[in-house]
């Protein structure tokens, strides 16, 4: 599970790409974060509530190719 997340984190060209996992299974949170996810959001969720984590990750140093 979360092989895609692990792949992103291991690929130097993709490692700064933010990863947000959306899941109805809250028990997967620890596994997702251990695999390299930046955020874990449990469904159902309000769409407007997703804006803050997304904006925070996009503002993170390194996202736009700057390390």
N, C-alpha and C positions, 0 to 999 in steps of 0.2 A: 504494500500500500504506500502511496505517496512517492512512487518512483520518479514521477515527473518533477516533483519538488527537489528530490535528491539530485536529479540530473541537472537542473538549473543551477543548483549550488555548486556542483562540481565542474561546471563549464565556465572557464574564465571569461568568455564572451557574454555570458548570461548572468554571472554571479550577482550583479547589482540589480537585477530585475526583481521588483517587489512581488511577493507571493502571498495572496490572501486565500485561505481555504474557507469555503462556505459549506457547512454540513449540518444536517439535522441531528447527528449523533455527537453530543457533547463529550462523550467518553473518548473521542478521537483527538481531542485538543492536544494532549501531551505528546502523542505520537506525531501529529502534524508539526508541532513546533520543534520537536527533536529532529524531524526530517529537513528542517530549514525554512518552514513557513514563517513569514513575518507576523502575520495576524491570523486568528481563527475566529470566525463569526458563526454563531449557532443560528440555524434557521428554526422557525421563521424570524425574520428581522425586518425592521422598517428600512426602506430604501434610503431615506434621508440620513439614517444613522450610519450608513456605510461611507458617507462623504468624509468624515474626519479621519478615519484610518487611511483612506486612499490619499487624501491631501497630505497627510503626515509622511507617508511613504514616498510620495513623489517629491517632496521637499528635502528628503534625506540626502546628505552628501553622498556622491557616488552614483546616484540614479541616472543622471544625465551624462554619464561617461567621465565624470570628474572623481578622482579618488582622493 
